[in-house]
Amino acid sequence: MEQLSIFDIFKIGVGRSSSHTLEPWKAALLFRDSFPNS
């Protein structure tokens, strides 16, 4: 079994509550990347 590091368990993100800031950030990147010619 592969050994996990602390960074595999916890995500370090932007802001105090990264789950509330990181997911909208990912959604914005997906939206931006859906328009490759813009």
C-alpha positions as semicolon CSV with decimal commas, in nm:
position;residue;x (nm);y (nm);z (nm)
1;M;0,000;0,000;0,000
2;E;0,126;0,346;-0,092
3;Q;0,217;0,571;0,199
4;L;0,014;0,892;0,222
5;S;0,156;1,228;0,316
6;I;-0,024;1,499;0,507
7;F;-0,070;1,684;0,175
8;D;-0,266;1,389;0,034
9;I;-0,513;1,416;0,321
10;F;-0,548;1,794;0,354
11;K;-0,566;2,038;0,064
12;I;-0,391;2,368;0,114
13;G;-0,597;2,634;-0,056
14;V;-0,663;3,003;-0,064
15;G;-0,849;3,165;0,222
16;R;-0,949;3,050;0,567
17;S;-1,216;2,810;0,445
18;S;-1,049;2,668;0,139
19;S;-1,337;2,432;0,055
20;H;-1,556;2,737;-0,007
21;T;-1,295;2,920;-0,212
22;L;-1,117;2,639;-0,394
23;E;-1,418;2,476;-0,561
24;P;-1,550;2,800;-0,720
25;W;-1,192;2,863;-0,835
26;K;-1,183;2,521;-1,005
27;A;-1,525;2,585;-1,161
28;A;-1,404;2,918;-1,298
29;L;-1,098;2,752;-1,451
30;L;-1,313;2,484;-1,614
31;F;-1,544;2,752;-1,753
32;R;-1,249;2,954;-1,884
33;D;-1,094;2,648;-2,045
34;S;-1,419;2,561;-2,222
35;F;-1,357;2,863;-2,451
36;P;-1,009;2,790;-2,592
37;N;-1,022;3,052;-2,871
38;S;-1,115;3,343;-2,647
